[in-house]
Amino acid sequence: MFKNTNPTVVSETKYIAFVTVILSILLQSVFLIIGMWNYKVLLGNIYSGFFVILNFYLMGMSVAKAVDKDEKEARNVMKTSMSLRGLMLFAAVAVGVLIPLFDIFAVLIPLFFVRIAVFLRPFIKKEITEKGEKNE
């Protein structure tokens, strides 16, 4: 799946997935501590987390595609991508909220995980590159 993908998109998506998993564990822990945990919390968290990571990956792919275009085409690529990804997230949230299989809060809270991950990125050491040098 990642063979023809920009390496930066892959590494940043892996980072977002890692932070999403860590924050999901924290979310599950909070629900457990406050006595509100059940299988719906876990399913809602997994469901929403999947779409959050997919949204970030698709955004990265759109940016990589837009870089190779002229300014007007790049703007159209990004607008189209943003619109389609927004529709995807809206549909995913609507399904997650309307189907009683998922906890509403466990569907909604992970939508903020990417913002938290992006905020934390400068504070977290970046992985070692193929050359063995640390990224700054």
N, C-alpha and C positions, 0 to 999 in steps of 0.2 A: 504493500500500500504506500509506503514512504519512499520507494525507489526513485521516483521522478520529482520528489518534493525538495524544495529548498532546504538545505541543512539547518539554517537558522530557524525556519518555521518548525521543523521537527524538534530541535532542541528547546525552543521556547514553549512549544505545546507540551513537551514532556515536563518542563518546569511547572506549567500551569496545572497539568494533571497531578503532579506530585503534591503541590500546595493544596489542590482540591481534595485529594485523599486525606491529607493531614487535617485540613479544616473540617472535613466530613467526619473524621474520627472524633474531633473535638465536639462537633455538633451532636453526634450520637452520645457522647459522654455527658453533655449537658442535659439532654433529654433523659438519660438514665439517672443522673443525679437528682433531677427535679421530679422523678417518678412518673414521667409522661412517656417513657419509651415503650414502643411496641413495633411489630413488624412493619406497620405502615410508615413509620419514621425512616426505617432502613430503606424500604422500597422507594419512598419519595426522594430521599437523599441520593440514592443511586441513579434514579431516573433523571433528576434535575442535574446532577453532576455530569452525566453523560452529555446532555445537551449544552451545558456550559463549556465543556472541553471541545465538543464538536464546533460550537460557535467560534471559539478562539482559533481553532485550526482553520476553519473556512475563512476567517478574517485574514489570517496570515497568508493563506494561499492567494487571496484577492490582492493583498498588498504586493506579494511577489509578482503576480501577474501584471499589476498596474505599473510597476517600476519599469517594465519593458515598453510601455506605451508612451505616446505623447501626452501632454498635460490634459487636453480635452478628453481623450479616450480613457486616461487613467481616472479622471474624475467620474466618468460614466461607469467604469468598472466598479469603483468604490461605492458610488451611490446605489447601483444595482445590488451589489453584495450586501450593503447595509440594509436595504429594504427586504431582501430575501431572508437574510439572517434574522432580522427583526420579526418577520412573519413566522419563521420557524420557531423562534423562542416564544412568541405569543401563542402559537398553536400548542406547543409543548406545555406551557404553563396552564393554558386553558384545559387541556386534557388532564394534566396533573391535579388541578384543583377540582375539576368536575367528577373525576372518577374516584369513588370512595376507597380505592385500593391504596391511595397515597395520603400521607399526612400533609395538610396544606402548608404548614410552616416549613416542613422538611423539603417541600418543592420550591418554596419561595426563597428561603435563606441562601442556598447555594448560588443563586443568581449573582450574589455579591462577592463570591469567592475570587473571581478573576480580578476585580478591582483591588482586593486585599493583596493578592499575589503580585500584581503590578506595582503596588505601593511598596511591598517588601523586597522587590527584586534588587534594588541598589544595596540593600543591607545584607543580602545573602551572597556568599561566595559563589561565583560562577564556576561551572565545572572546568576541568582541565581540558584544553584543546588537544587535538591529535598530535601536535608538536610537543606536547608536554609543558607548554607555557601556560601560566594562569592568565585568564582574561581579566582585563581591568575595567 
